[in-house]
Amino acid sequence: MPLIDISIAKGRGEQQLRGFIAAVHQAAVDTVDAADENITVIVREVEHEHWSRGNQTIAERR
């Protein structure tokens, strides 16, 4: 059962979030050998300071 857990910065509207979830879900359906109803996509909105790329947070890169 594929689980996709994504963190993005706060500030998007509900329509944008739903569109993002739908696009990620469809990408998983297209690439993972799993039934559509078995794929779960979770999107968490977080503050920028919690983000990281590589081994540094965005705050550390400033």
Stockholm file with secondary structure:
# STOCKHOLM 1.0

chainA/1-62         MPLIDISIAKGRGEQQLRGFIAAVHQAAVDTVDAADENITVIVREVEHEHWSRGNQTIAERR
#=GR chainA/1-62 SS CCEEEEEEESCCCHHHHHHHHHHHHHHHHHHSSSCGGGCEEEEEEECGGGCEETTEEHHHHC
#=GC SS_cons        CCEEEEEEESCCCHHHHHHHHHHHHHHHHHHSSSCGGGCEEEEEEECGGGCEETTEEHHHHC
//
